Amino acid sequence: MITNIKPTHSIEIKELLRFADRKIRSERGSYLFQEGMLAEELYIIISGKVQISKITSDGRELSLRICGENDICGELTLFTDNPRYLLSARILEEGEIVAIKKDVIESEIFQNSKLAFEFMKWMSDHFRKTQTKFRDLVLNGKRGALFSTLIRMSNSYGIHKENEILIDLPLTNQELANFCGTSRESTNRILSELKKDKKISIKKGKISILDLQYLKDEIGCENCPAVYCSIE
C-alpha cells in the first residue's frame, strides 16, 4: 500500500488511495497512457500536470483538458468490457502519480454508495465541461475557439494582478493551438492581432489577458460558473 499521499478534495476518493498499488514519477513529454492501449488502471495526480487529448482522423491533436493535483484520469474506461483508453495522457509537468487497478475501483464503487454518488457528480461535471468546450469550438470559429480557451485558462490558472490576468501556465503556441482545434499558424496570427490591439501581452512564454471583457463579448460569453468554464 502506498502511503503519505495527499488526499484529493475534488471528490470523495481519498479512501481509494488505500488501494493504490504503485507510484509513478512522471517525466515531461512522456505518456501516461495512449489512445487504443489496453486500459487496466485509473490514475490520480498527486503533483505535476497531465494533458488529456484526442488524435483526430487527419492526425491533428485536440487537447481536452489538463489534469493537475488531486485529479483523476483514465476514468472513461470504467464498467466496460475489454476496455481501451479512448484518449491519450501526456505529461506537461513532471510530478507524482499513483495507479489503481480498474477492477478495484469498480468493486469499491459498488460497495460504497457515498463514493458512487460523488463519482457520478464528478463525472457529470466533466461531461458538462466537455460539452461547453465543443460548443465553443463548433459555434465560434478559430478566433472564438482561441478566445474561449484563453477565458477557460484564466479561470483555471489565472493570477489577478492590477490591470491584467496572468495565465500561469507555460504553453507553446502549438500546445495552445491543440486546445483550440486550430493550426499553430492560425493561433500565431490571432495572438499577434490581440497583442497589437493590446488585449493581451506575452512575456517569457506566458500570456496575460489585458481585456477579459473584450474576449467574452466577442464570443457572446454566457458567464457560466468557473467550475464549468475551465481547462481542467
Beta strands, then each sheet from edge to edge (+ up, - down):
strand 1: 22-26
strand 2: 31-33
strand 3: 41-45
strand 4: 49-55
strand 5: 61-67
strand 6: 72-73
strand 7: 88-93
strand 8: 95-101
strand 9: 158-160
strand 10: 165-167
strand 11: 200-203
strand 12: 206-209
sheet 1: 1+ 8- 3+ 6-
sheet 2: 2+ 7- 4+ 5-
sheet 3: 9+ 10- 12+ 11-
end
